């Protein structure tokens, strides 16, 4: 779920906060969860809602700062060394970014990803493919630049 939050929000405190809020909300709702529910898909949906909350909060309460935060320890966090990829993911169009986050990082099938993002499974599959192609080109320096 942390990767899903980071893909939607970029690396940093906002993604970490959304991830924490995801599990707090999940713990509160767990006793009332119906039997037979796809827990993984349910958690991705909760993470999606938490990231939307963070994005709304950003829009309402921007906090300018002139100080650079101290570096955090990266021990135990395999994604900390991958800031470049997270920055690139954050620059993708929203549909591509969310399709990649929910399908590849969240592990949801394209049909469930389409329900979250909106559209058909084929459109979501194409958005994820276009996003991966754009990331590959950006990260390897291949000519052609990002798609769409």
C-alpha positions as CSV (number, residue, x, y, z in Angstrom):
1,X,0.0,0.0,0.0
2,X,2.9,2.3,0.6
3,X,3.9,2.0,-3.0
4,X,0.4,2.8,-4.1
5,X,0.4,5.9,-1.9
6,X,3.8,7.0,-3.2
7,X,2.8,6.5,-6.8
8,X,-0.2,8.7,-6.3
9,X,1.4,11.3,-4.1
10,X,5.2,11.1,-4.8
11,X,7.8,10.2,-2.1
12,X,7.7,12.0,1.1
13,X,5.6,12.7,4.2
14,X,2.3,12.9,2.4
15,X,2.6,9.4,1.0
16,X,3.7,8.1,4.4
17,X,0.7,9.8,6.1
18,X,-1.7,8.4,3.6
19,X,-0.3,5.0,4.1
20,X,-0.7,5.3,7.9
21,X,-4.2,6.6,7.5
22,X,-5.0,3.7,5.2
23,X,-4.3,1.2,7.9
24,X,-5.9,3.2,10.7
25,X,-9.1,3.4,8.6
26,X,-8.8,-0.3,7.7
27,X,-8.5,-1.3,11.3
28,X,-11.6,0.7,12.2
29,X,-13.6,-0.9,9.4
30,X,-12.3,-4.4,9.7
31,X,-14.9,-5.8,12.2
32,X,-17.7,-4.8,9.8
33,X,-16.1,-6.1,6.6
34,X,-18.2,-8.7,4.8
35,X,-16.9,-12.3,4.4
36,X,-15.6,-13.0,1.0
37,X,-14.4,-9.5,0.3
38,X,-11.2,-9.2,-1.7
39,X,-9.1,-7.7,1.1
40,X,-6.3,-6.6,-1.3
41,X,-8.7,-4.7,-3.5
42,X,-10.5,-3.3,-0.5
43,X,-7.1,-2.0,0.9
44,X,-6.2,-0.4,-2.4
45,X,-9.6,1.3,-2.4
46,X,-9.0,2.6,1.1
47,X,-5.5,3.8,0.1
48,X,-7.1,5.6,-2.9
49,X,-9.5,7.4,-0.7
50,X,-6.7,8.4,1.7
51,X,-4.6,9.8,-1.2
52,X,-7.6,11.8,-2.4
53,X,-8.0,13.2,1.1
54,X,-4.3,14.3,1.1
55,X,-4.6,15.9,-2.4
56,X,-7.7,17.8,-1.2
57,X,-5.8,18.9,1.9
58,X,-2.9,20.1,-0.2
59,X,-5.2,22.3,-2.2
60,X,-6.8,23.8,0.9
61,X,-3.8,24.2,3.1
62,X,-0.5,24.9,1.2
63,X,2.4,25.2,3.6
64,X,5.3,27.2,2.2
65,X,8.7,26.6,3.9
66,X,12.1,28.0,3.5
67,X,13.8,25.2,5.4
68,X,15.0,21.9,3.9
69,X,14.0,18.9,6.0
70,X,16.7,16.7,7.5
71,X,17.4,13.5,5.6
72,X,15.7,10.4,7.0
73,X,17.2,7.0,7.5
74,X,16.7,4.7,4.6
75,X,17.4,1.5,6.5
76,X,14.5,-1.0,6.0
77,X,12.9,1.1,3.3
78,X,13.9,-0.3,-0.1
79,X,12.1,2.5,-1.9
80,X,14.2,5.3,-0.4
81,X,16.9,5.0,-3.0
82,X,14.5,5.2,-5.9
83,X,13.5,8.9,-5.6
84,X,14.2,9.4,-9.3
85,X,11.6,6.8,-10.3
86,X,9.0,8.1,-7.9
87,X,9.5,11.7,-9.2
88,X,9.1,10.4,-12.8
89,X,5.9,8.4,-11.8
90,X,4.6,11.6,-10.2
91,X,4.9,13.5,-13.5
92,X,2.9,11.0,-15.5
93,X,-0.7,12.0,-16.4
94,X,-3.1,11.0,-13.6
95,X,-4.7,8.1,-15.5
96,X,-1.3,6.5,-16.3
97,X,0.0,7.1,-12.8
98,X,-3.1,5.6,-11.1
99,X,-3.2,2.6,-13.6
100,X,0.4,1.8,-12.8
101,X,-0.1,2.3,-9.0
102,X,-3.2,0.1,-8.7
103,X,-2.3,-2.6,-11.1
104,X,1.5,-3.0,-10.7
105,X,2.0,-1.8,-7.2
106,X,-1.4,-2.6,-5.7
107,X,-1.7,-6.0,-7.5
108,X,-5.2,-5.4,-8.7
109,X,-6.4,-6.8,-12.0
110,X,-7.2,-4.4,-14.8
111,X,-10.9,-4.9,-14.3
112,X,-10.8,-3.7,-10.7
113,X,-8.3,-1.0,-11.6
114,X,-10.9,0.2,-14.2
115,X,-13.5,0.4,-11.5
116,X,-11.3,2.6,-9.4
117,X,-10.0,4.8,-12.2
118,X,-13.0,4.8,-14.4
119,X,-13.2,3.5,-18.0
120,X,-12.8,0.1,-19.4
121,X,-10.2,-2.5,-18.5
122,X,-8.7,-2.1,-22.0
123,X,-8.3,1.6,-21.5
124,X,-6.7,1.1,-18.2
125,X,-4.4,-1.5,-19.6
126,X,-3.4,0.9,-22.4
127,X,-2.9,3.8,-19.9
128,X,-0.6,1.5,-17.8
129,X,1.3,0.4,-20.9
130,X,1.8,4.0,-22.1
131,X,2.9,5.0,-18.6
132,X,5.5,2.3,-18.4
133,X,6.7,3.1,-21.9
134,X,7.1,6.8,-20.9
135,X,8.9,5.8,-17.7
136,X,11.2,3.5,-19.5
137,X,12.1,6.2,-22.1
138,X,12.7,8.8,-19.4
139,X,14.8,6.6,-17.2
140,X,16.9,5.1,-19.9
141,X,17.2,8.2,-22.1
142,X,15.6,6.5,-25.1
143,X,14.5,8.9,-27.8
144,X,10.9,9.6,-28.3
145,X,10.1,11.1,-24.9
146,X,6.9,10.4,-23.0
147,X,3.8,9.2,-24.7
148,X,0.4,11.0,-24.4
